Amino acid sequence: MAQKPGSRTWGDRTVGGVSSTTVTRYLKRYQQGGLAALEQVDFYRPVSRLEPFRDVLKSHFEHHPTTRITQAMADIQRLTGLELQREAVRMFLHSLGVVGQEGGDDPGESGSRGSGGF
């Protein structure tokens, strides 16, 4: 029997793209807790230090929108006392659904990054 590209063999069976370690882990989970145990997602998901301030920051940026990431960084530091890197602030603002309409920090930079926002 031909094996599909990206598949691995496990004993006499082919398990599409999943390692035997993963299959074994899933079988143990199923044996311990049935389908409910398999449905649990327990991947590590880091939580932003800004999360406790989510409602305050969302309200602030809805009432005081900014197209400059440096201004957003300053506002966040003023409101929360936390100083974060540009990328962390950009990702958090995107998670809020607050995105700038123009890019860059200087008037001459606007749109130069091609992203059309933060």
N, CA and C atoms as an extended XYZ file, in Angstrom:
354
Properties=species:S:1:pos:R:3:atomname:S:1:resname:S:1:resid:I:1 pbc="F F F"
N         0.840       -1.168        0.000 N   MET     1
C         0.000        0.000        0.000 CA  MET     1
C         0.885        1.229        0.000 C   MET     1
N         0.622        2.175       -0.905 N   ALA     2
C         1.426        3.391       -1.009 CA  ALA     2
C         1.090        4.344        0.125 C   ALA     2
N         2.127        5.017        0.610 N   GLN     3
C         1.947        5.963        1.704 CA  GLN     3
C         1.761        7.362        1.143 C   GLN     3
N         0.811        8.127        1.704 N   LYS     4
C         0.574        9.497        1.260 CA  LYS     4
C         1.728       10.381        1.707 C   LYS     4
N         2.068       11.399        0.892 N   PRO     5
C         3.109       12.337        1.314 CA  PRO     5
C         2.706       13.023        2.622 C   PRO     5
N         3.657       13.199        3.521 N   GLY     6
C         3.384       13.855        4.796 CA  GLY     6
C         2.800       12.928        5.846 C   GLY     6
N         2.540       11.677        5.494 N   SER     7
C         1.991       10.731        6.453 CA  SER     7
C         3.117        9.941        7.089 C   SER     7
N         2.824        9.369        8.240 N   ARG     8
C         3.808        8.530        8.926 CA  ARG     8
C         3.176        7.171        9.183 C   ARG     8
N         3.995        6.167        9.278 N   THR     9
C         3.455        4.848        9.576 CA  THR     9
C         3.546        4.615       11.072 C   THR     9
N         2.566        3.910       11.587 N   TRP    10
C         2.526        3.558       13.002 CA  TRP    10
C         2.064        2.120       13.057 C   TRP    10
N         3.019        1.247       13.259 N   GLY    11
C         2.699       -0.170       13.159 CA  GLY    11
C         2.346       -0.471       11.722 C   GLY    11
N         1.202       -1.118       11.505 N   ASP    12
C         0.741       -1.419       10.160 CA  ASP    12
C        -0.184       -0.334        9.615 C   ASP    12
N        -0.466        0.700       10.416 N   ARG    13
C        -1.420        1.720        9.995 CA  ARG    13
C        -0.727        3.022        9.636 C   ARG    13
N        -1.331        3.754        8.733 N   THR    14
C        -0.842        5.074        8.374 CA  THR    14
C        -1.702        6.107        9.081 C   THR    14
N        -1.052        7.019        9.780 N   VAL    15
C        -1.751        8.071       10.497 CA  VAL    15
C        -1.352        9.375        9.827 C   VAL    15
N        -2.283       10.007        9.118 N   GLY    16
C        -1.994       11.165        8.277 CA  GLY    16
C        -1.353       12.332        8.978 C   GLY    16
N        -0.046       12.471        8.832 N   GLY    17
C         0.681       13.641        9.302 CA  GLY    17
C         0.782       13.785       10.810 C   GLY    17
N         0.466       12.744       11.569 N   VAL    18
C         0.518       12.830       13.023 CA  VAL    18
C         1.535       11.817       13.537 C   VAL    18
N         2.389       12.274       14.453 N   SER    19
C         3.414       11.374       14.978 CA  SER    19
C         2.804       10.315       15.892 C   SER    19
N         3.523        9.224       16.052 N   SER    20
C         3.037        8.144       16.923 CA  SER    20
C         2.953        8.618       18.370 C   SER    20
N         3.795        9.572       18.767 N   THR    21
C         3.739       10.125       20.120 CA  THR    21
C         2.406       10.842       20.339 C   THR    21
N         1.968       11.603       19.350 N   THR    22
C         0.694       12.320       19.452 CA  THR    22
C        -0.463       11.340       19.505 C   THR    22
N        -0.428       10.313       18.669 N   VAL    23
C        -1.490        9.307       18.668 CA  VAL    23
C        -1.561        8.623       20.035 C   VAL    23
N        -0.422        8.276       20.586 N   THR    24
C        -0.377        7.625       21.895 CA  THR    24
C        -0.943        8.546       22.971 C   THR    24
N        -0.570        9.833       22.929 N   ARG    25
C        -1.070       10.799       23.909 CA  ARG    25
C        -2.591       10.931       23.803 C   ARG    25
N        -3.112       10.996       22.587 N   TYR    26
C        -4.555       11.113       22.390 CA  TYR    26
C        -5.286        9.856       22.862 C   TYR    26
N        -4.708        8.681       22.610 N   LEU    27
C        -5.327        7.444       23.079 CA  LEU    27
C        -5.404        7.410       24.598 C   LEU    27
N        -4.332        7.823       25.266 N   LYS    28
C        -4.331        7.856       26.732 CA  LYS    28
C        -5.380        8.832       27.250 C   LYS    28
N        -5.480        9.990       26.607 N   ARG    29
C        -6.486       10.967       27.012 CA  ARG    29
C        -7.895       10.387       26.863 C   ARG    29
N        -8.127        9.722       25.746 N   TYR    30
C        -9.445        9.128       25.500 CA  TYR    30
C        -9.765        8.072       26.547 C   TYR    30
N        -8.790        7.233       26.862 N   GLN    31
C        -9.001        6.188       27.853 CA  GLN    31
C        -9.290        6.773       29.229 C   GLN    31
N        -8.683        7.917       29.542 N   GLN    32
C        -8.874        8.522       30.859 CA  GLN    32
C       -10.154        9.349       30.966 C   GLN    32
N       -10.581        9.982       29.849 N   GLY    33
C       -11.721       10.880       29.977 CA  GLY    33
C       -12.697       10.886       28.822 C   GLY    33
N       -12.554        9.946       27.897 N   GLY    34
C       -13.480        9.871       26.773 CA  GLY    34
C       -13.339       11.055       25.821 C   GLY    34
N       -14.381       11.292       25.037 N   LEU    35
C       -14.358       12.367       24.044 CA  LEU    35
C       -14.193       13.742       24.680 C   LEU    35
N       -14.760       13.932       25.861 N   ALA    36
C       -14.649       15.229       26.535 CA  ALA    36
C       -13.183       15.592       26.780 C   ALA    36
N       -12.367       14.602       27.123 N   ALA    37
C       -10.949       14.861       27.364 CA  ALA    37
C       -10.229       15.248       26.071 C   ALA    37
N       -10.643       14.668       24.951 N   LEU    38
C       -10.024       15.005       23.668 CA  LEU    38
C       -10.418       16.399       23.193 C   LEU    38
N       -11.583       16.866       23.600 N   GLU    39
C       -12.065       18.169       23.167 CA  GLU    39
C       -11.428       19.321       23.925 C   GLU    39
N       -10.775       19.039       25.046 N   GLN    40
C       -10.118       20.090       25.825 CA  GLN    40
C        -8.886       20.589       25.081 C   GLN    40
N        -8.795       21.903       24.966 N   VAL    41
C        -7.634       22.521       24.330 CA  VAL    41
C        -6.748       23.046       25.446 C   VAL    41
N        -5.557       22.505       25.540 N   ASP    42
C        -4.676       22.917       26.625 CA  ASP    42
C        -3.326       23.423       26.131 C   ASP    42
N        -3.362       24.097       24.980 N   PHE    43
C        -2.140       24.681       24.460 CA  PHE    43
C        -1.774       25.891       25.304 C   PHE    43
N        -0.495       26.163       25.417 N   TYR    44
C        -0.045       27.344       26.144 CA  TYR    44
C        -0.431       28.584       25.353 C   TYR    44
N        -1.141       29.479       25.991 N   ARG    45
C        -1.539       30.733       25.363 CA  ARG    45
C        -1.140       31.864       26.297 C   ARG    45
N        -0.117       32.611       25.944 N   PRO    46
C         0.297       33.696       26.826 CA  PRO    46
C        -0.799       34.762       26.924 C   PRO    46
N        -0.917       35.367       28.077 N   VAL    47
C        -1.911       36.402       28.313 CA  VAL    47
C        -1.184       37.738       28.428 C   VAL    47
N        -1.669       38.728       27.714 N   SER    48
C        -1.062       40.044       27.727 CA  SER    48
C        -1.170       40.674       29.113 C   SER    48
N        -0.132       41.421       29.488 N   ARG    49
C        -0.189       42.157       30.748 CA  ARG    49
C        -1.248       43.254       30.683 C   ARG    49
N        -1.718       43.574       29.473 N   LEU    50
C        -2.750       44.588       29.300 CA  LEU    50
C        -4.156       44.039       29.486 C   LEU    50
N        -4.291       42.732       29.578 N   GLU    51
C        -5.612       42.104       29.661 CA  GLU    51
C        -6.482       42.669       30.786 C   GLU    51
N        -5.951       42.914       31.997 N   PRO    52
C        -6.802       43.484       33.054 CA  PRO    52
C        -7.327       44.886       32.715 C   PRO    52
N        -6.698       45.554       31.767 N   PHE    53
C        -7.080       46.909       31.385 CA  PHE    53
C        -7.878       46.948       30.078 C   PHE    53
N        -8.278       45.790       29.578 N   ARG    54
C        -8.911       45.686       28.258 CA  ARG    54
C       -10.095       46.646       28.086 C   ARG    54
N       -11.034       46.648       29.017 N   ASP    55
C       -12.227       47.489       28.866 CA  ASP    55
C       -11.872       48.978       28.881 C   ASP    55
N       -10.990       49.369       29.796 N   VAL    56
C       -10.577       50.770       29.896 CA  VAL    56
C        -9.886       51.214       28.619 C   VAL    56
N        -8.969       50.389       28.110 N   LEU    57
C        -8.226       50.751       26.904 CA  LEU    57
C        -9.123       50.764       25.669 C   LEU    57
N       -10.027       49.814       25.577 N   LYS    58
C       -10.940       49.794       24.424 CA  LYS    58
C       -11.781       51.062       24.396 C   LYS    58
N       -12.321       51.434       25.552 N   SER    59
C       -13.118       52.651       25.641 CA  SER    59
C       -12.281       53.881       25.284 C   SER    59
N       -11.066       53.927       25.808 N   HIS    60
C       -10.185       55.070       25.530 CA  HIS    60
C        -9.936       55.219       24.033 C   HIS    60
N        -9.558       54.131       23.362 N   PHE    61
C        -9.211       54.225       21.945 CA  PHE    61
C       -10.441       54.385       21.051 C   PHE    61
N       -11.605       53.997       21.535 N   GLU    62
C       -12.826       54.275       20.772 CA  GLU    62
C       -13.164       55.768       20.821 C   GLU    62
N       -12.888       56.406       21.971 N   HIS    63
C       -13.180       57.828       22.132 CA  HIS    63
C       -12.021       58.722       21.684 C   HIS    63
N       -10.812       58.188       21.677 N   HIS    64
C        -9.616       58.938       21.296 CA  HIS    64
C        -8.782       58.109       20.314 C   HIS    64
N        -9.284       57.889       19.110 N   PRO    65
C        -8.545       57.053       18.151 CA  PRO    65
C        -7.216       57.707       17.763 C   PRO    65
N        -6.260       56.874       17.483 N   THR    66
C        -4.962       57.358       17.036 CA  THR    66
C        -4.493       56.507       15.868 C   THR    66
N        -3.741       57.115       14.968 N   THR    67
C        -3.170       56.359       13.854 CA  THR    67
C        -1.679       56.150       14.056 C   THR    67
N        -1.152       56.615       15.178 N   ARG    68
C         0.277       56.508       15.454 CA  ARG    68
C         0.526       55.518       16.576 C   ARG    68
N         1.332       54.536       16.325 N   ILE    69
C         1.611       53.515       17.332 CA  ILE    69
C         2.344       54.122       18.523 C   ILE    69
N         3.212       55.111       18.264 N   THR    70
C         3.930       55.734       19.377 CA  THR    70
C         2.954       56.473       20.294 C   THR    70
N         1.919       57.082       19.730 N   GLN    71
C         0.913       57.748       20.556 CA  GLN    71
C         0.128       56.712       21.351 C   GLN    71
N        -0.207       55.603       20.735 N   ALA    72
C        -0.915       54.532       21.440 CA  ALA    72
C        -0.053       53.988       22.580 C   ALA    72
N         1.241       53.840       22.340 N   MET    73
C         2.158       53.354       23.377 CA  MET    73
C         2.178       54.322       24.558 C   MET    73
N         2.229       55.624       24.265 N   ALA    74
C         2.251       56.641       25.322 CA  ALA    74
C         0.933       56.635       26.098 C   ALA    74
N        -0.192       56.519       25.387 N   ASP    75
C        -1.497       56.475       26.048 CA  ASP    75
C        -1.596       55.264       26.974 C   ASP    75
N        -1.146       54.132       26.494 N   ILE    76
C        -1.207       52.908       27.299 CA  ILE    76
C        -0.338       53.038       28.535 C   ILE    76
N         0.855       53.601       28.380 N   GLN    77
C         1.734       53.770       29.536 CA  GLN    77
C         1.101       54.727       30.551 C   GLN    77
N         0.490       55.806       30.062 N   ARG    78
C        -0.150       56.781       30.944 CA  ARG    78
C        -1.336       56.159       31.683 C   ARG    78
N        -2.122       55.348       30.991 N   LEU    79
C        -3.334       54.770       31.584 CA  LEU    79
C        -3.070       53.557       32.473 C   LEU    79
N        -2.030       52.802       32.166 N   THR    80
C        -1.800       51.541       32.891 CA  THR    80
C        -0.524       51.517       33.714 C   THR    80
N         0.415       52.393       33.369 N   GLY    81
C         1.718       52.357       34.030 CA  GLY    81
C         2.651       51.314       33.432 C   GLY    81
N         2.194       50.640       32.378 N   LEU    82
C         3.002       49.600       31.743 CA  LEU    82
C         3.652       50.131       30.476 C   LEU    82
N         4.937       49.839       30.320 N   GLU    83
C         5.641       50.217       29.101 CA  GLU    83
C         5.895       48.953       28.292 C   GLU    83
N         5.310       48.908       27.112 N   LEU    84
C         5.441       47.726       26.271 CA  LEU    84
C         6.115       48.074       24.958 C   LEU    84
N         6.640       47.055       24.303 N   GLN    85
C         7.271       47.214       23.000 CA  GLN    85
C         6.195       47.475       21.945 C   GLN    85
N         6.627       48.082       20.862 N   ARG    86
C         5.744       48.447       19.747 CA  ARG    86
C         4.899       47.256       19.274 C   ARG    86
N         5.512       46.106       19.052 N   GLU    87
C         4.791       44.947       18.514 CA  GLU    87
C         3.730       44.443       19.490 C   GLU    87
N         4.026       44.452       20.788 N   ALA    88
C         3.055       44.012       21.788 CA  ALA    88
C         1.842       44.933       21.797 C   ALA    88
N         2.088       46.241       21.684 N   VAL    89
C         0.984       47.210       21.656 CA  VAL    89
C         0.171       47.024       20.380 C   VAL    89
N         0.852       46.852       19.253 N   ARG    90
C         0.155       46.668       17.976 CA  ARG    90
C        -0.752       45.440       18.024 C   ARG    90
N        -0.230       44.338       18.536 N   MET    91
C        -1.017       43.107       18.605 CA  MET    91
C        -2.218       43.279       19.549 C   MET    91
N        -2.003       43.964       20.670 N   PHE    92
C        -3.101       44.162       21.610 CA  PHE    92
C        -4.185       45.042       20.991 C   PHE    92
N        -3.792       46.107       20.312 N   LEU    93
C        -4.776       46.983       19.670 CA  LEU    93
C        -5.570       46.230       18.611 C   LEU    93
N        -4.898       45.358       17.875 N   HIS    94
C        -5.612       44.536       16.889 CA  HIS    94
C        -6.601       43.604       17.588 C   HIS    94
N        -6.220       43.056       18.741 N   SER    95
C        -7.130       42.165       19.464 CA  SER    95
C        -8.354       42.922       19.981 C   SER    95
N        -8.207       44.238       20.203 N   LEU    96
C        -9.331       45.071       20.622 CA  LEU    96
C       -10.230       45.433       19.451 C   LEU    96
N        -9.703       45.257       18.245 N   GLY    97
C       -10.443       45.692       17.067 CA  GLY    97
C       -10.196       47.153       16.767 C   GLY    97
N        -9.156       47.706       17.377 N   VAL    98
C        -8.800       49.106       17.182 CA  VAL    98
C        -7.580       49.126       16.269 C   VAL    98
N        -7.775       49.566       15.042 N   VAL    99
C        -6.657       49.621       14.108 CA  VAL    99
C        -6.558       51.011       13.527 C   VAL    99
N        -5.332       51.471       13.325 N   GLY   100
C        -5.118       52.788       12.750 CA  GLY   100
C        -5.420       52.792       11.263 C   GLY   100
N        -5.653       53.957       10.734 N   GLN   101
C        -5.956       54.094        9.308 CA  GLN   101
C        -4.711       54.396        8.481 C   GLN   101
N        -3.649       54.860        9.124 N   GLU   102
C        -2.416       55.162        8.412 CA  GLU   102
C        -1.257       54.587        9.198 C   GLU   102
N        -0.164       54.283        8.521 N   GLY   103
C         0.990       53.704        9.194 CA  GLY   103
C         2.044       54.739        9.466 C   GLY   103
N         3.104       54.301       10.147 N   GLY   104
C         4.245       55.175       10.380 CA  GLY   104
C         4.103       56.015       11.625 C   GLY   104
N         5.218       56.637       12.033 N   ASP   105
C         5.227       57.506       13.187 CA  ASP   105
C         5.418       58.954       12.791 C   ASP   105
N         5.914       59.196       11.597 N   ASP   106
C         6.150       60.539       11.119 CA  ASP   106
C         5.275       60.783        9.908 C   ASP   106
N         4.859       62.033        9.682 N   PRO   107
C         4.014       62.316        8.519 CA  PRO   107
C         4.618       61.807        7.213 C   PRO   107
N         5.934       61.875        7.069 N   GLY   108
C         6.582       61.402        5.853 CA  GLY   108
C         6.576       59.898        5.704 C   GLY   108
N         6.337       59.170        6.814 N   GLU   109
C         6.352       57.701        6.787 CA  GLU   109
C         4.999       57.117        6.429 C   GLU   109
N         3.956       57.890        6.494 N   SER   110
C         2.600       57.384        6.350 CA  SER   110
C         2.446       56.496        5.128 C   SER   110
N         2.000       55.283        5.363 N   GLY   111
C         1.758       54.328        4.294 CA  GLY   111
C         3.000       53.654        3.764 C   GLY   111
N         4.171       54.023        4.257 N   SER   112
C         5.392       53.457        3.696 CA  SER   112
C         5.574       51.985        4.040 C   SER   112
N         4.892       51.508        5.063 N   ARG   113
C         5.035       50.110        5.467 CA  ARG   113
C         4.073       49.210        4.710 C   ARG   113
N         3.124       49.800        4.032 N   GLY   114
C         2.226       49.021        3.211 CA  GLY   114
C         1.162       48.268        3.972 C   GLY   114
N         1.058       48.439        5.286 N   SER   115
C         0.085       47.679        6.039 CA  SER   115
C        -1.230       48.424        6.212 C   SER   115
N        -1.227       49.731        5.973 N   GLY   116
C        -2.454       50.487        6.110 CA  GLY   116
C        -2.945       50.587        7.534 C   GLY   116
N        -2.077       50.610        8.501 N   GLY   117
C        -2.490       50.734        9.901 CA  GLY   117
C        -1.357       50.354       10.806 C   GLY   117
N        -1.707       50.060       12.071 N   PHE   118
C        -0.677       49.690       13.032 CA  PHE   118
C         0.028       48.505       12.486 C   PHE   118
